[in-house]
Amino acid sequence: MSDKEISAGGVVYRKDAGRLQIQLITDRYGRLSFAKGKREPGETVEQTALREIREETGIAGRIDGLIDIIAYTYNDPVRGAIDKEVHYYLVESRGGELRPQLEEIRSVAWYEPMDAWEKQQKSGYDNNDFILEKALNMLGLEF
């Protein structure tokens, strides 16, 4: 029986002067991704997503809905096989000050949707492609 680990995060968006923008972080490995992190005891998965987004990017958000759950297994040198689930939510920015948590990530920025998509294709993780695609579809964008 392997251990189970749950993380949560989200694709954060905002409307800036009527224009949609998507938040991407640059992680400590220099790859583009979305803010996320491990669930703490007593938290719901939704609370984890919002806390991690606030901690990593400075942005307070509100969940619109679940985008999807990515599940995979990785090997921990101490604990062995870990079943990992990452719950990604579509999250609307409700304010706060954009500020990267430099202990965790290198930078955070807002991008136009197609710009975000191109950057994800070039510098993101493969398993995040469909997360961003589904998020953009949920926001009414087809491409």
C-alpha positions as CSV (number, residue, x, y, z in Angstrom):
1,M,0.0,0.0,0.0
2,S,1.6,3.3,-1.0
3,D,1.2,6.6,0.7
4,K,-1.1,9.2,-0.7
5,E,-0.3,12.9,-1.1
6,I,-2.8,15.6,-2.1
7,S,-1.8,18.9,-3.5
8,A,-4.0,21.7,-4.8
9,G,-3.6,24.8,-6.8
10,G,-5.2,26.7,-9.7
11,V,-5.2,28.5,-12.9
12,V,-5.7,32.1,-11.7
13,Y,-7.3,34.7,-14.0
14,R,-8.4,38.3,-13.9
15,K,-10.2,40.8,-16.0
16,D,-8.0,43.9,-16.4
17,A,-9.9,46.7,-18.1
18,G,-12.1,44.1,-19.6
19,R,-9.2,42.0,-20.9
20,L,-8.7,38.5,-19.7
21,Q,-5.3,37.7,-18.2
22,I,-3.9,34.3,-17.0
23,Q,-1.4,34.0,-14.1
24,L,1.7,31.8,-14.7
25,I,4.5,31.2,-12.2
26,T,8.1,30.3,-13.0
27,D,9.0,27.5,-10.6
28,R,12.4,27.0,-8.9
29,Y,13.4,24.8,-11.9
30,G,12.8,27.6,-14.4
31,R,9.6,26.0,-15.8
32,L,6.3,27.7,-16.2
33,S,3.5,26.3,-14.0
34,F,0.6,27.2,-11.8
35,A,0.7,27.9,-8.0
36,K,0.1,24.8,-6.0
37,G,1.2,22.9,-2.9
38,K,0.5,20.2,-0.3
39,R,-2.6,20.0,1.7
40,E,-2.2,20.7,5.4
41,P,-4.1,18.7,8.1
42,G,-7.6,19.9,8.6
43,E,-7.8,21.8,5.3
44,T,-10.3,21.1,2.5
45,V,-8.7,20.7,-0.9
46,E,-10.3,24.0,-1.9
47,Q,-8.7,25.8,1.1
48,T,-5.3,24.3,0.2
49,A,-5.6,25.7,-3.4
50,L,-6.5,29.2,-2.2
51,R,-3.9,29.3,0.5
52,E,-1.1,28.1,-1.8
53,I,-2.1,30.7,-4.5
54,R,-2.1,33.4,-1.8
55,E,1.3,32.3,-0.3
56,E,3.1,31.8,-3.6
57,T,1.7,34.8,-5.6
58,G,0.2,37.2,-3.1
59,I,-3.2,37.0,-4.8
60,A,-6.4,36.3,-3.0
61,G,-8.8,34.2,-5.1
62,R,-12.2,32.7,-5.4
63,I,-12.8,29.3,-6.8
64,D,-15.1,29.1,-9.9
65,G,-14.9,25.3,-10.3
66,L,-12.7,22.2,-10.5
67,I,-10.7,22.0,-13.7
68,D,-9.3,18.5,-13.2
69,I,-7.3,16.2,-11.1
70,I,-3.9,14.9,-12.2
71,A,-2.9,11.6,-10.6
72,Y,0.5,10.0,-10.8
73,T,2.9,8.0,-8.7
74,Y,6.4,9.0,-7.8
75,N,9.2,7.4,-5.8
76,D,10.3,9.0,-2.5
77,P,13.7,7.9,-1.4
78,V,12.5,7.4,2.2
79,R,8.8,6.6,1.9
80,G,8.8,4.6,-1.3
81,A,6.0,4.9,-3.9
82,I,3.7,7.9,-3.3
83,D,0.4,8.2,-5.0
84,K,0.0,11.9,-5.8
85,E,-3.1,13.8,-6.7
86,V,-3.0,17.4,-7.8
87,H,-6.4,19.2,-7.8
88,Y,-6.5,22.2,-10.1
89,Y,-9.2,24.8,-9.8
90,L,-10.2,27.8,-12.0
91,V,-9.7,30.7,-9.6
92,E,-10.7,34.3,-10.1
93,S,-8.3,36.9,-8.7
94,R,-10.1,39.0,-6.0
95,G,-7.2,41.3,-5.2
96,G,-4.0,41.3,-3.3
97,E,-0.5,42.3,-4.5
98,L,1.3,40.2,-7.1
99,R,4.4,39.1,-5.1
100,P,6.4,35.9,-5.7
101,Q,7.2,33.7,-2.6
102,L,10.9,33.5,-3.5
103,E,11.5,30.5,-1.3
104,E,9.2,28.5,-3.5
105,I,9.1,30.1,-6.9
106,R,11.2,32.5,-9.1
107,S,8.5,34.8,-10.4
108,V,4.9,35.3,-11.2
109,A,3.2,37.4,-13.9
110,W,0.0,38.0,-15.8
111,Y,-0.3,37.0,-19.5
112,E,-2.8,37.4,-22.3
113,P,-4.5,34.0,-22.9
114,M,-2.8,33.1,-26.2
115,D,0.5,34.3,-24.8
116,A,0.0,32.1,-21.7
117,W,-0.8,29.2,-24.0
118,E,2.3,29.6,-26.1
119,K,4.5,30.0,-23.1
120,Q,3.0,26.8,-21.5
121,Q,3.6,24.9,-24.8
122,K,7.3,26.1,-24.8
123,S,8.3,26.1,-21.2
124,G,5.6,24.4,-19.2
125,Y,5.1,20.8,-18.0
126,D,3.4,18.5,-20.5
127,N,0.7,17.4,-18.1
128,N,-0.3,21.0,-17.6
129,D,-1.2,21.5,-21.2
130,F,-4.7,20.1,-20.9
131,I,-5.2,21.9,-17.5
132,L,-4.6,25.3,-19.2
133,E,-6.7,24.3,-22.2
134,K,-9.6,23.2,-20.0
135,A,-9.3,26.4,-18.0
136,L,-9.4,28.6,-21.1
137,N,-12.4,26.6,-22.4
138,M,-14.1,27.2,-19.0
139,L,-13.5,30.9,-19.5
140,G,-15.2,30.7,-22.9
141,L,-12.1,30.6,-25.1
142,E,-11.9,28.2,-28.0
143,F,-8.7,27.6,-29.9
